[in-house]
């Protein structure tokens, strides 16, 4: 498990990445609704990070990251299945998904 300060730093960066992905997707009017829904769900779930991290409950934190990563998988799949997406959107979703997967690996 990561040290508390490192975990807080990773969560802050993750929140920023998800927020940036959300802004990028919302700025593009051609985003498929399913992709937008997954990104919005990630954005909403990520807002509870401080509550989850402050609990210091390792199982709860792992479960929360697992849930985020599953949603990130769905967003990434929706992005791959959508045709004609702007490269900025693809890059943002891919970067967000990679960060979620990396954090999940570090926590398990």
Secondary structure, 3 states (H helix, E strand, C coil): CCCHHHHHHHHHHHHHHHHHHHHHHHHCCCCCHHHHHHHHHHHHHHCCHHHHHHCCCHHHHHHHHHHHHHHHHHHHHHHHHCCCCCHHHHHHHHHHHHHHHHHHHHHC
